[in-house]
Structure formats: structure tokens, C-alpha cells
Amino acid sequence: MIETIIWDTSDIIQHQAEYLREENHHDLLSFEWEYVCDSLTEWLEEISKGNGFHVEGRKLGWMNRDGYLELGDCDGREFLAKVLPNTECTFKIEKHADRLEIKNSHHDSPTGEFYTITAK
């Protein structure tokens, strides 16, 4: 069974704007961001089992380079900060039995870059 996490700012804004206006909430994205980071933390713990991660990246950035990164255990927020570029991103994370897969799009990679995350 494949589970999915999607971060799409425009979709979140569209679905949350009416609710937030009705409830007089002033923070449009932080609730969703916390949920995404908490969910990702749980998935990372299931994949790593305390050993950290091996991240393979393909078609990264405007030069479409490949690369890898070794990480120790971290939570979802730290993981995204270390793996994804520091820019406005739209990403989809899929959880498979033995790995996570991320498709991330941003201004230097509008058609997407791809990450596979496995335990070290």
C-alpha cells in the first residue's frame, strides 16, 4: 500500500482560506506545515529505525544533476531543510514499505526533481 503526503501551497490556500476566514484565524499555512512535518517525522522513524538515512537525488536543480546525501536521524522539519532547496517548493512524498520517494518542483526544476530515501 502506498501512502502519500502532498505539499502544494496553492491547493492548501484554496482549501483553507474559507475555513480560516470564517474562524478568524490569521495563520494560513502553519497548521498544514505542522501536520506535514509531524507526519513525515513518523514516516522517517518507520524507515530509519534509528540508523539514519541515505538520500539519492535525481534531476536536481537547473543542471539536472544526480547526487546523494547521508543523514543521521532527524525530524520531518529538519529533514526537509537539509534535503530540499531553500526556495518555494511544491512536493509530494510517497511512503513505500522500505523507502520514501519525493517529487519536488521549484523555479529551477519546474518539471520536478526526485529523491529516494532509504535507511542507512
Helices and strands as residue ranges (DSSP letters): E 3-7, H 9-23, H 30-48, E 53-60, E 65-71, H 76-83, E 90-95, E 100-106, E 109-119
